[in-house]
Amino acid sequence: MVKSNLWDRMHRHYLAWQSSGLSQRAYSKQSGLHQAQFNYWVVKFRSGQRSTVKEQSGFAPVVITPNSNTPVFEIHHSNGHRLSFYEVLDASFIKSLL
């Protein structure tokens, strides 16, 4: 049985048991459930756990922060001067410098 289907089925039993007024033992017997298994699910639902299946995506978000200490590009002139740019600029601006 798929775990989410089992979770749904046991959650329905849990809700039915709560509204029945029966003890866990009596409800388990009446519903054909193993008492230990039903008790496990009661504890699980009371603690607020959704499932034993890891529901997170296999991917983690990646945040890329630019390193402001490293220039994006540099222009080295033949006279020894160097222009360092720390962010992307429009190509027409760079052309006007040359």
C-alpha positions in Angstrom: 0.0 0.0 0.0 1.3 3.5 -0.9 2.2 5.4 2.3 0.0 8.4 1.5 -3.0 6.0 1.1 -2.1 4.4 4.4 -1.9 7.8 6.0 -5.3 8.8 4.6 -6.9 5.5 5.7 -5.5 5.7 9.2 -6.4 9.4 9.5 -10.0 8.5 8.7 -9.9 5.8 11.4 -8.3 8.3 13.8 -11.1 10.9 13.2 -13.8 8.2 13.4 -12.3 6.9 16.7 -12.3 10.4 18.1 -16.0 10.9 17.4 -17.0 7.4 18.4 -16.3 7.8 22.1 -14.8 4.4 22.3 -11.5 3.5 23.8 -8.6 2.8 21.4 -8.8 -0.9 22.3 -12.5 -1.1 21.6 -12.3 0.9 18.3 -9.4 -1.2 17.1 -11.3 -4.4 17.8 -14.5 -3.1 16.2 -12.6 -1.9 13.1 -10.4 -5.0 12.7 -7.2 -3.0 13.4 -4.2 -4.2 15.4 -4.3 -2.2 18.6 -0.5 -1.5 18.6 -0.7 -0.3 15.0 -3.7 2.0 15.7 -1.9 3.3 18.9 1.1 4.1 16.7 -1.0 6.2 14.4 -2.9 7.9 17.2 0.5 9.1 18.7 1.6 10.2 15.2 -1.5 12.2 14.6 -1.5 13.8 18.0 2.1 14.9 17.5 1.2 16.5 14.2 3.5 14.4 12.0 2.2 14.2 8.4 4.0 11.2 7.1 7.1 9.1 7.3 7.6 9.8 3.6 10.0 12.7 3.0 7.9 15.2 1.1 10.5 17.7 0.3 11.8 18.2 -3.2 15.1 16.7 -4.0 16.3 20.2 -5.0 17.5 22.9 -2.8 17.3 26.6 -3.7 20.5 28.1 -4.7 21.1 31.8 -3.9 23.9 33.4 -5.9 25.3 36.5 -4.5 27.7 38.5 -6.6 31.2 38.9 -5.2 31.7 42.7 -5.2 35.4 42.2 -4.6 36.0 40.7 -8.0 35.6 42.7 -11.2 33.2 41.5 -13.8 35.7 42.5 -16.5 38.8 44.7 -16.9 40.3 46.7 -19.7 44.1 46.9 -19.8 45.4 49.8 -21.9 48.8 49.7 -23.5 50.0 52.6 -21.4 49.6 50.5 -18.2 46.2 51.9 -17.1 43.6 49.4 -16.1 39.8 49.9 -15.9 38.0 47.5 -13.6 34.2 47.1 -13.8 32.4 45.6 -10.9 29.0 45.3 -12.5 27.7 44.8 -16.0 27.6 47.9 -18.1 26.0 48.7 -21.4 28.3 47.9 -24.4 27.8 51.5 -25.8 29.2 53.0 -22.7 32.3 50.7 -22.8 32.8 51.6 -26.5 32.7 55.3 -25.7 35.6 54.8 -23.2 37.8 53.2 -25.9 
